[in-house]
Amino acid sequence: MPSGAGRAVCGVYEVHPERVEKARAALPEERVVKEAALLLKALSDPTRMRLLLALKGAGELCVCDLALLAGVSVSAVSHQLRRLRQARLVAFRREGKQVYYRLADAHVARLLELALEHAEENT
């Protein structure tokens, strides 16, 4: 196979200033980029995805319910929920000694839908 065949690389180093400037102008502030990266990192774990999808389907579940659905320990679910709270993907409410989790908002549900749509197109 010739060098570079099958790889997407430039054969010539050439900068396109107008395209670079257009792309630069479209970039959000750095803090927004970092927040979005944190959000996507939180979605990158299969257990966390299962938890979020379960919450999307049920609306609201306690840690014990989520542990049963995800097939992991209550301790593991609590750890993952902490990560999801930090990324502002889930919210919770207390009812006595019980804590119930739900998706933080409709954006999270839409992210999950888009991720699944994209994954199904690629399988």
N, C-alpha and C positions, 0 to 999 in steps of 0.2 A: 504494500500500500504506500503510495507516495506520501511524503511528509506533509502533514496538515490535512490529508484527505479524511473526510468524515468528521472533522472538527470545525467548529465555527470560530475561526480566527481571521483577523484582518491580514491580508496579504501585503498591505501598504499602510504605513503609519501616516494618517491624515486626520487632522482635527477639523470639525465642522462647527465653527464658532456660533453660527446662528442656531443650530440645533442644541448645542451645549447651553447657550443662554436661555433658550426656551425651556429646556429641562430644569435649569437652575431656578428660573422664575416660578416654575410649578412646584418646587420642593417646599414642603411646609417647614415651620420652625423646627429646630433641632429637638426641642423638648417634646414636640408632637411625634416626631419620628421615633424617639426613644420610648415614649409611652406606647406607640403602636407595636414596636418590637417586643416590649414586655408583654403585651396582650397576646401576640402571636406565639411567643415562647410559652405562655401559660396554656395555650391550646395544643401545644406540640406533644403532649403526653396522652397515650391511649386511655389510661385510667381517668384522667381529667376529662377527656372527651366523653367517655361513657357517663360520667357523673353529670356533665352539662346536658347531654342528650336525655338522660333520665329526668332531669329537672324540666327540660323543655317539654317532655311528654306528659309528665304528671303535674307540672305546675309548682308543686312544693313537696319536699320530702325531708324526713329527719335523717340524721347520720346513720342510724341503724338500717333504715330502708335503703339508703344509698350503698351501704356496705354489702348488703344482701344482693342488690342489683349488680354491683360492680365485681362481686366475687372476691373482695379483699376485706381486711380487718377494719374494725371501727377506727382504730388508731391510724391506719393508712388513709382512710377516707378523711379523717380530721386533718391530717397533714396536707392532703391535696386540696381540701376546701380552704385551708389557710392561704395556699398559693393562689387559688381562684379569687379569694376575697382581696388579696393584695393587688391583683390585676383588675379589680372592680368588675369581675364577670358574674359574681353571685352576691346576693344579699341574704340576710337572715332575720328572723324574728324569734323571740323567746315566748314560750307559753308554759309557764311554770318551770319545770326542770327540762322540758323539751326545747330543742332548737330546730327550727324548720328553715330550710334553705330553698331559694328560688333563683332564677336567672335575674340578673341585675336590671335588665331592661330589654326592650324589643330589638335593640341592636345586636345583642348577644345571640338571640334566637336567629336573627338573619345571618350572622356570621356562621353559625352552625349549619344552616341550610345551604349557604353558598359553598362551604367546605365540603359537605357531603355531595352536592351536585358536581363539583369539580372532581372529586375523588371517583365518583361513578362514571364520569366521562372518560377517565383515564384507566379504567379497569376493563 
